[in-house]
Amino acid sequence: MMNFIAAFLGISQMKEVKINMQTMSSIRRDFIATHLRSQLIRLRRFLDNIEEEERLDPGYADEALKEVEVGLRHIRKLCLGNN
């Protein structure tokens, strides 16, 4: 999971996230892991649709990616805001 977070946040913020995750309670860690899995499921559905369809509806693509982006931002705020 740390590699996924590092790729999303960038290396410069990784040290702060690593410190925060070390002090994070197991309940909070489970909460964040659940939300990350949710975003992975959404991305998997989007990828499956891309692979199955000959043409991709731009509106669908835009909306699907925005939903994932919003979810990842929320997770990022949870990780960085853990004190």
Biotite code that builds the C-alpha atoms (Angstrom):
import biotite.structure as struc

atoms = struc.array([
    struc.Atom([0.000, 0.000, 0.000], chain_id="A", res_id=1, res_name="MET", atom_name="CA", element="C"),
    struc.Atom([2.898, 2.359, 0.700], chain_id="A", res_id=2, res_name="MET", atom_name="CA", element="C"),
    struc.Atom([4.055, 2.138, -2.940], chain_id="A", res_id=3, res_name="ASN", atom_name="CA", element="C"),
    struc.Atom([0.588, 3.142, -4.143], chain_id="A", res_id=4, res_name="PHE", atom_name="CA", element="C"),
    struc.Atom([0.523, 6.091, -1.754], chain_id="A", res_id=5, res_name="ILE", atom_name="CA", element="C"),
    struc.Atom([4.066, 7.098, -2.757], chain_id="A", res_id=6, res_name="ALA", atom_name="CA", element="C"),
    struc.Atom([3.106, 7.106, -6.426], chain_id="A", res_id=7, res_name="ALA", atom_name="CA", element="C"),
    struc.Atom([-0.001, 9.167, -5.737], chain_id="A", res_id=8, res_name="PHE", atom_name="CA", element="C"),
    struc.Atom([1.528, 11.701, -3.367], chain_id="A", res_id=9, res_name="LEU", atom_name="CA", element="C"),
    struc.Atom([4.998, 11.964, -4.810], chain_id="A", res_id=10, res_name="GLY", atom_name="CA", element="C"),
    struc.Atom([8.264, 11.149, -3.092], chain_id="A", res_id=11, res_name="ILE", atom_name="CA", element="C"),
    struc.Atom([8.611, 14.537, -1.382], chain_id="A", res_id=12, res_name="SER", atom_name="CA", element="C"),
    struc.Atom([5.552, 13.879, 0.787], chain_id="A", res_id=13, res_name="GLN", atom_name="CA", element="C"),
    struc.Atom([6.308, 10.208, 1.376], chain_id="A", res_id=14, res_name="MET", atom_name="CA", element="C"),
    struc.Atom([8.363, 10.706, 4.543], chain_id="A", res_id=15, res_name="LYS", atom_name="CA", element="C"),
    struc.Atom([5.521, 12.612, 6.193], chain_id="A", res_id=16, res_name="GLU", atom_name="CA", element="C"),
    struc.Atom([2.989, 9.951, 5.196], chain_id="A", res_id=17, res_name="VAL", atom_name="CA", element="C"),
    struc.Atom([5.254, 7.159, 6.416], chain_id="A", res_id=18, res_name="LYS", atom_name="CA", element="C"),
    struc.Atom([5.614, 8.839, 9.819], chain_id="A", res_id=19, res_name="ILE", atom_name="CA", element="C"),
    struc.Atom([1.859, 9.453, 10.010], chain_id="A", res_id=20, res_name="ASN", atom_name="CA", element="C"),
    struc.Atom([1.029, 5.875, 9.049], chain_id="A", res_id=21, res_name="MET", atom_name="CA", element="C"),
    struc.Atom([3.410, 4.512, 11.675], chain_id="A", res_id=22, res_name="GLN", atom_name="CA", element="C"),
    struc.Atom([1.479, 6.347, 14.389], chain_id="A", res_id=23, res_name="THR", atom_name="CA", element="C"),
    struc.Atom([-1.919, 5.676, 12.842], chain_id="A", res_id=24, res_name="MET", atom_name="CA", element="C"),
    struc.Atom([-4.332, 3.558, 14.818], chain_id="A", res_id=25, res_name="SER", atom_name="CA", element="C"),
    struc.Atom([-5.313, 0.193, 13.392], chain_id="A", res_id=26, res_name="SER", atom_name="CA", element="C"),
    struc.Atom([-8.906, 1.390, 12.983], chain_id="A", res_id=27, res_name="ILE", atom_name="CA", element="C"),
    struc.Atom([-7.771, 4.398, 10.954], chain_id="A", res_id=28, res_name="ARG", atom_name="CA", element="C"),
    struc.Atom([-5.424, 2.207, 8.905], chain_id="A", res_id=29, res_name="ARG", atom_name="CA", element="C"),
    struc.Atom([-8.288, -0.189, 8.145], chain_id="A", res_id=30, res_name="ASP", atom_name="CA", element="C"),
    struc.Atom([-10.512, 2.758, 7.217], chain_id="A", res_id=31, res_name="PHE", atom_name="CA", element="C"),
    struc.Atom([-7.931, 4.105, 4.766], chain_id="A", res_id=32, res_name="ILE", atom_name="CA", element="C"),
    struc.Atom([-7.206, 0.649, 3.343], chain_id="A", res_id=33, res_name="ALA", atom_name="CA", element="C"),
    struc.Atom([-10.931, 0.118, 2.757], chain_id="A", res_id=34, res_name="THR", atom_name="CA", element="C"),
    struc.Atom([-11.194, 3.413, 0.889], chain_id="A", res_id=35, res_name="HIS", atom_name="CA", element="C"),
    struc.Atom([-8.117, 2.586, -1.208], chain_id="A", res_id=36, res_name="LEU", atom_name="CA", element="C"),
    struc.Atom([-9.659, -0.759, -2.141], chain_id="A", res_id=37, res_name="ARG", atom_name="CA", element="C"),
    struc.Atom([-12.842, 1.051, -3.131], chain_id="A", res_id=38, res_name="SER", atom_name="CA", element="C"),
    struc.Atom([-10.907, 3.289, -5.514], chain_id="A", res_id=39, res_name="GLN", atom_name="CA", element="C"),
    struc.Atom([-9.082, 0.269, -6.955], chain_id="A", res_id=40, res_name="LEU", atom_name="CA", element="C"),
    struc.Atom([-12.441, -1.389, -7.630], chain_id="A", res_id=41, res_name="ILE", atom_name="CA", element="C"),
    struc.Atom([-13.693, 1.740, -9.409], chain_id="A", res_id=42, res_name="ARG", atom_name="CA", element="C"),
    struc.Atom([-10.542, 1.887, -11.514], chain_id="A", res_id=43, res_name="LEU", atom_name="CA", element="C"),
    struc.Atom([-10.854, -1.823, -12.333], chain_id="A", res_id=44, res_name="ARG", atom_name="CA", element="C"),
    struc.Atom([-14.445, -1.303, -13.525], chain_id="A", res_id=45, res_name="ARG", atom_name="CA", element="C"),
    struc.Atom([-13.350, 1.637, -15.642], chain_id="A", res_id=46, res_name="PHE", atom_name="CA", element="C"),
    struc.Atom([-10.491, -0.378, -17.129], chain_id="A", res_id=47, res_name="LEU", atom_name="CA", element="C"),
    struc.Atom([-12.819, -3.307, -17.841], chain_id="A", res_id=48, res_name="ASP", atom_name="CA", element="C"),
    struc.Atom([-15.207, -0.976, -19.681], chain_id="A", res_id=49, res_name="ASN", atom_name="CA", element="C"),
    struc.Atom([-12.371, 0.491, -21.737], chain_id="A", res_id=50, res_name="ILE", atom_name="CA", element="C"),
    struc.Atom([-11.156, -2.972, -22.722], chain_id="A", res_id=51, res_name="GLU", atom_name="CA", element="C"),
    struc.Atom([-14.645, -4.229, -23.605], chain_id="A", res_id=52, res_name="GLU", atom_name="CA", element="C"),
    struc.Atom([-15.930, -1.265, -25.620], chain_id="A", res_id=53, res_name="GLU", atom_name="CA", element="C"),
    struc.Atom([-14.780, -0.255, -29.073], chain_id="A", res_id=54, res_name="GLU", atom_name="CA", element="C"),
    struc.Atom([-15.654, 3.378, -28.391], chain_id="A", res_id=55, res_name="ARG", atom_name="CA", element="C"),
    struc.Atom([-15.429, 5.115, -25.053], chain_id="A", res_id=56, res_name="LEU", atom_name="CA", element="C"),
    struc.Atom([-18.030, 7.679, -24.079], chain_id="A", res_id=57, res_name="ASP", atom_name="CA", element="C"),
    struc.Atom([-16.038, 10.795, -23.108], chain_id="A", res_id=58, res_name="PRO", atom_name="CA", element="C"),
    struc.Atom([-18.675, 11.784, -20.551], chain_id="A", res_id=59, res_name="GLY", atom_name="CA", element="C"),
    struc.Atom([-18.436, 8.420, -18.829], chain_id="A", res_id=60, res_name="TYR", atom_name="CA", element="C"),
    struc.Atom([-14.629, 8.512, -18.855], chain_id="A", res_id=61, res_name="ALA", atom_name="CA", element="C"),
    struc.Atom([-14.563, 12.016, -17.411], chain_id="A", res_id=62, res_name="ASP", atom_name="CA", element="C"),
    struc.Atom([-17.060, 11.203, -14.666], chain_id="A", res_id=63, res_name="GLU", atom_name="CA", element="C"),
    struc.Atom([-15.434, 7.894, -13.718], chain_id="A", res_id=64, res_name="ALA", atom_name="CA", element="C"),
    struc.Atom([-11.981, 9.433, -13.430], chain_id="A", res_id=65, res_name="LEU", atom_name="CA", element="C"),
    struc.Atom([-13.290, 12.434, -11.473], chain_id="A", res_id=66, res_name="LYS", atom_name="CA", element="C"),
    struc.Atom([-14.932, 10.103, -8.942], chain_id="A", res_id=67, res_name="GLU", atom_name="CA", element="C"),
    struc.Atom([-11.657, 8.251, -8.408], chain_id="A", res_id=68, res_name="VAL", atom_name="CA", element="C"),
    struc.Atom([-9.709, 11.504, -8.211], chain_id="A", res_id=69, res_name="GLU", atom_name="CA", element="C"),
    struc.Atom([-12.030, 12.884, -5.539], chain_id="A", res_id=70, res_name="VAL", atom_name="CA", element="C"),
    struc.Atom([-11.790, 9.636, -3.588], chain_id="A", res_id=71, res_name="GLY", atom_name="CA", element="C"),
    struc.Atom([-7.989, 9.662, -3.741], chain_id="A", res_id=72, res_name="LEU", atom_name="CA", element="C"),
    struc.Atom([-7.857, 13.291, -2.620], chain_id="A", res_id=73, res_name="ARG", atom_name="CA", element="C"),
    struc.Atom([-9.991, 12.391, 0.365], chain_id="A", res_id=74, res_name="HIS", atom_name="CA", element="C"),
    struc.Atom([-7.666, 9.525, 1.244], chain_id="A", res_id=75, res_name="ILE", atom_name="CA", element="C"),
    struc.Atom([-4.649, 11.795, 0.818], chain_id="A", res_id=76, res_name="ARG", atom_name="CA", element="C"),
    struc.Atom([-6.128, 14.329, 3.242], chain_id="A", res_id=77, res_name="LYS", atom_name="CA", element="C"),
    struc.Atom([-6.803, 11.536, 5.741], chain_id="A", res_id=78, res_name="LEU", atom_name="CA", element="C"),
    struc.Atom([-3.215, 10.321, 5.494], chain_id="A", res_id=79, res_name="CYS", atom_name="CA", element="C"),
    struc.Atom([-1.593, 13.744, 5.717], chain_id="A", res_id=80, res_name="LEU", atom_name="CA", element="C"),
    struc.Atom([-3.986, 15.047, 8.352], chain_id="A", res_id=81, res_name="GLY", atom_name="CA", element="C"),
    struc.Atom([-3.322, 12.236, 10.813], chain_id="A", res_id=82, res_name="ASN", atom_name="CA", element="C"),
    struc.Atom([-1.821, 13.782, 13.962], chain_id="A", res_id=83, res_name="ASN", atom_name="CA", element="C"),
])
